[in-house]
Amino acid sequence: MHSFVYLASQSPRRSQLLEQIGIAHRLLVAQDHDPEPQDPEALEQVLPRESATDYVQRVTGLKLDAAIARLQRRGLEQAPILCSDTTVSLGRHILGKPESQEQAREMLQALSGKTHRVLTAVALQSGRKRLTSLSVSSVEFAVMDSAQIDAYVASGEPMGKAGAYGVQGRAAAYIARISGSYSGIMGLPVFETANVLRAAGFAI
Ligand SMILES: Cc1cn([C@H]2C[C@H](O)[C@@H](COP(=O)(O)OP(=O)(O)OP(=O)(O)O)O2)c(=O)[nH]c1=O
């Protein structure tokens, strides 16, 4: 049995959610003095005609490959590695993390009064085995007027979040309904994550 998992993520929410199910973990993230061979922005590029489902699973796989290389480069103790990626899809559009406040405003205008999907893929490398799972949720946003959007953007919360909002934050005031996984929308679907960890021999 494994005593811990590496979590290859900068996201404090993912670490919190893993903690929630009592999984001991160590962070395995890129460091400034250890430049990654692949630029993280290039890693998150959407390919032409790629579906949101394909995209989120492909990016998760690339993040995991980068994390495996990182573990080897640093000569760290061997243990399973977990990572995940979250993306928002509205119709045929994929909404990543906003690059500016203006872009955050545009994303929120697009989501206002509509239902979108949030996809979170998880992937675990345990020895030669790769276990993956995908969580898909629907989120119904109430109408947000432009003053409400401006105030929300000014709060700073949209930055660093796919779709420019956080279900766990102030945006909850505009979320009329969700169907799926609350933790998946936050960034790490706890049920699916527990399943892949169990399949790799963790006691949960
Ligand atoms: C939709 C939504 C997204 N998010 C966050 C989850 C993710 O952290 C982020 C999507 O970006 P990701 O690229 O999935 O992850 P990340 O870059 O933050 O972290 P990592 O180091 O693991 O690659 O958006 C929320 O926190 N709440 C929400 O309601």
The ligand as a Gaussian input file, in Angstrom:
#p B3LYP/6-31G(d) Opt

LIG

0 1
 C      -15.333000      26.706000     -12.767000
 C      -14.396000      26.844000     -11.618000
 C      -13.015000      26.737000     -11.792000
 N      -12.169000      26.852000     -10.742000
 C      -10.697000      26.712000     -10.913000
 C      -10.196000      25.282000     -10.716000
 C       -8.821000      25.343000     -11.334000
 O       -7.872000      25.690000     -10.356000
 C       -8.936000      26.463000     -12.364000
 C       -8.791000      25.906000     -13.742000
 O       -7.442000      25.831000     -14.083000
 P       -6.621000      24.503000     -14.331000
 O       -5.774000      24.761000     -15.531000
 O       -7.508000      23.313000     -14.311000
 O       -5.688000      24.379000     -13.035000
 P       -4.620000      25.362000     -12.420000
 O       -3.752000      25.949000     -13.467000
 O       -5.349000      26.319000     -11.499000
 O       -3.797000      24.380000     -11.487000
 P       -2.784000      23.200000     -11.871000
 O       -1.478000      23.564000     -11.244000
 O       -3.402000      21.991000     -11.223000
 O       -2.701000      23.049000     -13.361000
 O      -10.232000      27.042000     -12.187000
 C      -12.659000      27.114000      -9.453000
 O      -11.893000      27.222000      -8.507000
 N      -14.006000      27.211000      -9.265000
 C      -14.902000      27.089000     -10.279000
 O      -16.125000      27.191000     -10.028000

